[in-house]
């Protein structure tokens, strides 16, 4: 097969892809689908790896360890440079995020961050946008491809050397299976098809197909090649500027992937490809990809991304760091140091992993509670007790039938109070239990679940909580409503459009009015754009003007006013209650952007207690 020297077309595609991703991440509106730059990188990787392996088969000189060694010295050093650089930046300038950073770091340096992120959050989730190493998922996918792909080709080596047509058919079959698994997983678990290796492998294998067909493409007339190359470029560019995806990958992914593979197989060299700036941008594309995203996250935390000048500044710094990384790390010769590079990776993994498992008081005193709370509270025993997780509160990954088995029922000789709602109701569980701790004549029943409004046929994003509430509203309440004295409801009200929450509230009120069961609504509490411990740290240390936070505060107050007016006396207004946002020991009242710690909920205990007992007593008097 043809063995070309430097491929200017591939260098151009690298430059184009990294700019597409960068401008997409930096919220430039024209780049609606700039994330497909990653898909283009996948195709390029598939082409180059296939070329390296199959060309070695042709020569009879393929060495598996040598293949892995080359990948190690090509990819890992620059990645380690990024991790070390930003671990220092975050420790000295954004301490509450240090554990979250190392949690991403240990999965990134050993290339399983795609699996870690799949298990913990989705790429398009709002919280993911504050992950400094979120973009490392694509490196992990590629690395897993590098590990497995040569083994598959080795199994097919005999076919390749003796029956090339059958080899190509087998190759296409594997690519099709990968493509089919992407579509299947996408139908019920889009995050899996996005993050995991094998539903993405077909993109790299289409790059491999470009190499397999490259020789045949050389027989195409030059004018036809020109038309095909221009068509391919136009299709890719148009897709980035015009297409808007709600989820990715999808059936549409075949479009940019196919045209990228076609463009590479044509090997048509436009004069513009050989521009020195374009070539150098292609050379630094890997380092630019590494540094552009963490810098964007940094400005997100300091909330200056609303201004174009700060985004431009971050892009300029990205280029500077990319050049330093390329010239100072990537261009160095590590050919005989692969084992040393792996050893350093392992050391950084051990260090990063260890930091995530130790109390922050071991390396800082003043900010230890801010660090521990923002990074570990939701996984802690404190949170488990506060919410009654998986015993009374249904998390989205838990089978709803297991919670039903533990579900309390009304007791005939007691007043039965139901705490109902999503995680915002769940966070008040321990405090409401404390309110009733000395009341032997009151039975508290908790019915709470993740990220789902408490109503029949709710439109929650998680199947188990939706099915749980459907059971509650179609079977549980109709069966037990006569013995229920009060429903206390709480939900992430502002997480829904005003029109939708009005409709939800109306449906809920009509439902309980039908059964003549009184309702109370726990009011909204503060919401933040970034997690509160980090927000508090930035405000205190830098006295920063948090423009986005100020806007969020006004939106929250407006929504709170709407709820007060709509629900009247049934609404417990918490937003205007004066509380301590941190304890004297610097312990925060909110652990993420909107969920209260127990320190937070306990400060609302008195107002909740007064309103709950008043409502219960009023209803008792009515009954009498």
N, C-alpha and C positions, 0 to 999 in steps of 0.2 A: 504494500500500500504506500501511498504518497507520504513522504516524510518532509513536511515543510519546515522552513526555519521559522523565524519570528512571525507570529500571526498578528498583523496589525488590526485585522477585523475583530479578533478576540480582545485585544487591548482596548479597542474602541468600545466594545460591548461592556467590558468591565467598567470603564469610565462612565459610560451612559447609565449603567445599572446603579452604581453607587450614588450618582447624582439624583437619580429617580427616587431612591430610597431616602436619601438625605432630605430632599425637598418635600417628600411626603411626610416624613417624621416632623419636619419643622413647620408643618401646617401651611404650606404654600398651595393655594386652592387649585391651581392648574394641574397639580400632580395628584389627581383624585385616586389613581391606582398605582402610585409610585412604588408600593410594596412589591409589585411584580418584578422589581429589580432583583429580589432574592430568587425568584423563579428563574430568571435569566442566569444568575450565578450558578444555580443548580445544573442548568443545561450545559454551561461552560465546563463545570467540574466533571460532569458525565462524559463529555467529549474528550477532555484531556486525560482522564483516568483510563478510559477505554483505549485511547491512542497509546498510552504508555504500556498498558498490559498486553494488548494484542500485537503491538509492534515488537515487544519482547518475545511473544510467542513465535512470531515470524522468524526472529533471529535465534530462537531456542535458548534465550538467555534470561528468562524471567526469574527473579529472586524475590520471594515474598517479603523477607525481612528488609531487603533493600527498598522495596516499595513503601513499606511502613515507615522506614527510617526517613525517607525523603519527605513524607507527609509530616512527620514529627518536627523536623527542622524547618519546614516551610511554615507551619501553622502555629505551633505552640509558643515560640519565643515572643512574638509580638503580642499574643494574648496575655502572656504572663506579665509583660511590660505594662499593659493596660490595667491588669488587676492590681499590681503593686502601686502604680501611679494613683489610681482612684481610691485605693484603701487608705493611702496617706491623706488625700484631699478630703475624704469623708470623715476620717478620724479627727482631723484638725478643724474642719469647718462645718460639719453637719453630723455631729456625734450620734444623735438618736437613730440615725440610719445605718450605723456601722454593722450591727448584727444582721440586718436585712441584706446588706451588701455582701457580707461574707457567706450568707446562706445561698446567695446566687453564685458567689465565687467558687465555692467548693464543688458545685455541680457543673460549673462552666469549665474549670481547668481539667476535669476528667471527662468532659464531653457527654454528660447526661442531663444537661440543663433542660433540654426539650422535654424529657420525661418528668423532671421535677416541676417544671412550669405547668405541664398538662395536669399533674396531680393537684396543683395548688391554685392555679388561676388561668384564665384565658388571655390570649394575646390582645384582644380588643376590649378587655375589661378596663374600666377606669383605673383601678388600682394598679394594673400592670404598667401603666404609663409612668409610674414612679419607680420602676425597677431599673437600676443602672445597667444591669447586664441582661436585660430581656432579649436583646438582639443576638445573644450567644446561642439561642435555640437553633439557629440555622447552621452554625458551626458544628453543633452536636449532631445534627441530622447528617451533614456532610461527612463528619468523622465516622459515624456508624456505617455510612455507605462505603467509605474507604476500607473499613475493617471487613465487611461482608462481601462486597462486590468482587474483589479478586479471587476469593474462595469459590464463588459461583462460577466465574469464568474459568478457573482451573478445572472445575468439574466438567465444563463443556469444552475443554481445550482440544480433545481429540476430534470432536465434531468440527471445531473451527479449522483445524489443520487438514482435515480430510473431506468433510462434507459441509462446505461453507453455507450453502443455501439452507440446509437443515438447521445449522447453527443460528442463522438469522431468524428462521421461523421460531426456534426455541426462545431466542432473545426477545422477539416481539411478543411471544406468549407470556413471558415473565413480566414484560412492561404492561401488557394488557391486564394481567392479574392485579398488579399494583394499582393501576388506574381504577379498576373495578372496586378494589377495597377502599380507595379514597371515596368513591361515590357512595358505597354502602355505609361506611362509618359516618360520612357527612350527614346522612339522613337522620341519624339519631344521636351523634356525638361529634359535632363539627370541630371541637378542640382536638380530638384524637386525630382526625384527618389532617389538621393543621400542623400539629407538633411531632407526631410519631414518624419514624423513619420509613416504614414500608409503604404507607399510602402516599409518600412523597417520592419514592424511588423511581417511579415511572418518568418523572421529569428529568432525572439524571440519565436514565436509560435512553430517553429520546436524544440526549446529547451523544450517547454512545452510538445510537443509530445513525446520527449525522456523520460520525467517523466511518462507520461501515459502508455508507453510501457515497462517501466523499469522492472516491475514484470514479464512480459512475457519473457523478455530476460534472466531471471535467469534459465529458463528451457533449455536453449541452452547448449550443452555439452561444458565443459571447453576448450577442444582443438579447437573447432569451435570458441568460444569466443576469444581465443588467436589469431587465424588467422584473425578474423574480426577486432580486436583491432589493430593489427599490420598493417593491410590493411588501416584502417582509419588514423592512425598516418602517415603512408607513404604517403597517398594521400594528407593530409594537408601540410606536410613538402614539398613534391614535388611541390605542387601548389605555395607555397610561393617562392621557389627557381627558378622555371622554367617558371611559367606563367607570361605573361606581359599584363596588361590590359590598353586599351586606354581610357576606361571610366568604371565607377563602380557605383552601382551594375549592373549586367547583367544576362543573362541566365546562365553564368558560375558560378555565385555566389552560385548556388544550390550545387556545388561540395564541397567546404569547409564547407558550412553550414550543408549539409547532413551528411558528415563524422564526423563532430564535434558532432552533435546530436546522431549519432550512437555510437560514442565512449563513450559519457556520459551515454547513456542508457545501454550499456554493463556493466558499472561499474566494469571494469577489472583493478585490482590493480597491476601494474608492480612494482618491487622492487625499481626502479629508482625514482618512484613517491614519495617515502618516504624519500628521501635524505633531510637532514635538510636545506641545502642551497636552494634547489628547493622549499621546503615548505615556507621558509621565503621570498623568492622572490615572491611567490604567495601571501603571506600576504601583502607585500608592493607594489604589482602591481598597485593598484589604485593610490597611491601617486606617484609612479614612472611614471605612465601615465600622471599625472597632471604636473609634473615638467620637464620632459624631453624635451617637445616641446618648452616652453618659453625660456629655456636655449639655445636651438638650434637657435631660432629666434634672441636671443641676439648676438650670435656669427655671425649670418648672417649680422646683422647691422654693426658689426665691421669688417666684411669680412675676418675672419680668418678661415672659414670653409674649405678653400681649403687645409689646412694642416691637416693631420691625427692626429697629436698630440693635436690640439685644439679640435677636435671632441672627442677624447678620454678623454681629460680633462673635457669637458662639460658632458660627460656620467658619469664620476666619481662624479662630483658635483651633477648630477641628483640623483645618488644613495644616496649620503650623505643627500641631502634635503628630498628624499623619506623616508629614515630611520628616520630622525628627525620628519617628518610629521606623519609617522605611529606611532612612539613611543610617540610623544608628543601630537598628536591630535586624530588620529584614535582610539587608544587604550583606550582613556579616556571614562568614562561612561557618556553619555548624555541622558540616558533613560528618565529622568524627566525634560529635558530641551528643548524639541522639540519646544515649543512656543518661547522660548528665542532665539533658533537658527534661527527660521523663522524671528523673530524681527530684529536680526542682519543682516540677508540677506536683509530685506526690507530697513534697514538704509543704507547699502552699495549700494543697488540699487538707492536709492534717491540721495545719495552723488555722485555716478558715473554719473547718468543721469544729475544731475545739472552741473557737471564740463563740460559736453559736450555742455551745452547750454549757458555758460557764456564766456565772452571775457577773453583770457589768461592774459590780463593786470591786472586782479583781483588777480592773484597769482604769477605772475612773470613779470618783466619789460624788461630785456635784451633780452629774447627769445620769447616775446609775438607774434611778427609777424611770426617767424618761426613756432610756434605752431599753430597759427590761419590759416596760409596758407596751411600747409601740411594736416591739419585735416578738414578744413572747406571751403577752396577756391572753390572747384569744386561744392559745394552745395550753394554757395553764390550768392547774387544779382550781384556782380562784374562779376562772371563767366557767369551768365545768360545774362548780357549786352554785355560782351566781345564776346560770341559765337552767340548771338541772339537765345538762346536755345528755341526749340519748336515753334519758329515763323519762323526762317530762317534755323536753324541747327536742323536736325532730330536726336534725341536720339533713341537708339535702341529699347526702349520699347514703343515708340510713333507710332501710326498708320501712315504709310507714306502718306495715302490719305489726312490726315489733313494738312500736310505740302504743298501738291500740291495745296490745296485751297488758301494758302497764297503766292504761288510762283509768283514772279514778272515776267513780260514779257518785252522784248525789246521795247524801245520807238523809233519811227521812226526818230524823229528829234534830237536824241542825240547819243553820242557814248556809246555803251552798253558793259560793262565789266562784265564777269562772274567769280566769285570766286568759284572754284570747288574743292571738295576733301573730305577727312575724317575730323576727329577732329583737325588734324594739319592745315588744311585749315580754319576750323571754328575758331580756336584760333586767327587767324589774321583778323577776321571780323571787329572788332571795329577799328583796326589800318588802314585797307584798306578804311573803311568808312571815317576815319579822313583825309586820303590822298585826297579823293575826296570831302571833306566837302564844299570847296569854289568853286567847279567846277559845275556850273549849267548845263553845256552841257554834263555831264557824268552821266550815269545811272548804278549803281552797282547792280548786281543780284547775290545773294548768293545761292549756291546749295551745301550744305555740310551735311554729315551724319556720324554717329559713325562707326569706325572700319571697313571701307569698301573702297577698292580701286575704284576710280571713273571711271568705264568702264561698258560696257554692259556685262551681264553674269559674274559679279564679283563673287568671291568665298568667300565673307564675311561670318562671323559666325552668323550674325543677319539677319533674314529674311526681316524686314522692310527696312533697308538701301539698301539691295540688290534689292528689288522690286522698291525702289525709283529711284536708278540709272538706272535700266532697263527701267523705264518709261522715264527718262531724255534722255537716248541715243536712244531709239526707237521712241519716240513721240515728246519730247520737242525740242531737237536740230534740227531734220529734219524739224520741222515746222518753227523755228525762226532763223536758222543759218545765213540767209542773212542779218539780222540786228545786228549780234553780231560782235564786233570789236576786242575783245581780250578775251582769256580764261586764267585765272591765276589758276594754279593747285598746290596743295600741298597735300602730303600724308605721312604716316608713312613708308617711303621708306625702311628703314632698318628692318622693321617688316616682310619683305618678303625675301625669299632666292634670291640671286643675279640673278639666272636664271629666276625666276618667275617675278621679277621686270623688268628685261630686256624685257620679253614678254609683260608685262602690258604696259610698256612705248611704245613699238612698236605698240601695238594695238591702244593705245590712239592717237599717232602721225598719224598713218594711217587714223584713223577716222576723225580727224580734218583737215588733209591735203585734204581729199576727199571733205570737204566743204569749203576749203581755208580759214579757220579761224586760225589766229596766236595764238600761245600758249607761255606762260611763266611758269616756274616752280620755286616756292619758295623753296629755298634750305633747307637742313637739319640743325637742331640746335642741341645743346648738348643732349646727352642721359646719364642717370645715372642708375646704378643697383638698388640703393635705392633712395627714394625720395630726391630731392636736399636739402630741408631745413634741413633734418636730416644729410645728407652727410656734409653739410656746418658746422653744429653744431659739428659733430665729428671731422672734420679736424681742426676746430678752437680751440676746447676745449682740444683735446688729441693729436693733431698733428700726427694723425694716418697715417700709410702707407696703403692706400686703393688699394691693389693689383688688385682686380677685377675691380675697377673703372679705373685704369690705362689701363687695357686690353680693357675695353669698349671704352675708349677715342680713342685708336689706331684703333679699329674696325670701329668706327664712322668716323674717318678721312679717312680711306681706302675706305669706302662706299661713302663718299662725293667726293673723287677724281674720283671714277668710274662714278658717276652721272655727274660731271663736264665734263669729257671726252666724255661721251655718248651724253649729251644734248647740249654741247657747249654754244653758246651765249643765248640760251633759259633758261639757268640755272642761278638763282640768288644765288651766293655762300654767305651764311650767316655765315657759321661755322668759317670763318677766319676774321669776323668783330669783332673788339674789343669792348666789352660792359661791363657794370657793372653787376656783378652777384648778388650783393645785393645793396640796396640803402643805403645812409648814416644812415637811421633809421633801417637798418637790414632787409629790406623787400626783399624777394627773387624773382629772375626772372623766376624761374620754380617752380610750386607748387607740382608736383609729380616727376616722373622720366624723363618725356620728354615733358610735356605741359607747354608752357610759360604763365605767368601771363601777364596782360596788361602792367605792368612795363617792362616786357621782350620784348613783341612785339613792343612796342613803340620805343625801341632803334634801331629797324631795319627800322624804318619809312623812313629815308632819302634814304637809298640804294634801298628800294622797290619803292619809289616814282620816283627816277631817272630812274630806269630800266623800270617801267611801262610807264611813259610819253615818254621815248625815243622810246619804241616799238610802242606806239599809234601814235606818230608823223611820224615815219618811214612808217607805214602802210598808214597813211593819204597821205603822199607824193607819195607813190606808186599808190594809187587810183587816184591821180591827174595827 
